[in-house]
Amino acid sequence: MSDSPAGRLQALFEGHRLTPTQRRIAHCMVRRAGDVPFLSSVELAELAGVSQPSVTRFAVALGFDGYPALRRHLREVAPPEAGPGTGTGGGEERNEYQQAVLAEIENLRHLAGLLADPGPVERAGRLLARSRPLPVLGLRAASSQARGFAYFAAKVHPDVRLLDEGGSMLTDRVDAAVRAGAAALLCFALPRHPREVVEALEYARAAGLTVVTVADSAFAPVAAHSDLLIPAAVGTGLAFDTACAPMMLGRVLLEAMADELPDAQARLEEFDAKAAARGLFVE
């Protein structure tokens, strides 16, 4: 776990059974890790979109006497340079488009802090490289992330199977992958979280697959059905969520997987040679 403010917050929340409302508060606190030690319970409630009593109950669920005690604890573990506004990229007034971009930059900073410990990504890379075939799941909002990963992964991995459509055929495809020898499944899970994804992961684990998940939060509904979950926050400042950090994490996992495939470089060079011979790309 990273020693960044976001990493310490996630460590604080681990091991607690949180309600959906409490997971929402926890997710908000991780995203605003630099600001949280200086927010009142009312301010945190407004940011998380919950009631003020929910914030108080959340603090008690973590073992504190109330929110003031939780905030004192957070101030004690906050880095010396932390202070109000450190999580927003400065105090200048920005328009909504700039704010959305700055929020995504902050999400990437949080991801960079998480990756200070490369252990989880390296473990994921080993699991994905060894799975033949490798099913990659992503439905609805997450389908583009899954498709992008599968497109590039197929250039270095011998058998990648994209699962980007739900319905009754989904479990059939999971079964087919297991019969073919799959050992792991990679899932991209982004809000709003489809019930089908949760059910598919539960089914995949029961079938013997190790589930590696990229989700918007360590407290996402898919967490209980994942063997290894690596969070990457989405941006919520526009009408539709933005997913720069999950996409970046997907590329990082590709790199880690390629590092575990001894013939990855040879496959890439073979593809480049064939692409040049066919005139596939316009230079």
Beta strands, then each sheet from edge to edge (+ up, - down):
strand 1: 134-137
strand 2: 160-163
strand 3: 184-189
strand 4: 210-215
strand 5: 228-231
sheet 1: 2+ 1+ 3+ 4+ 5+
end
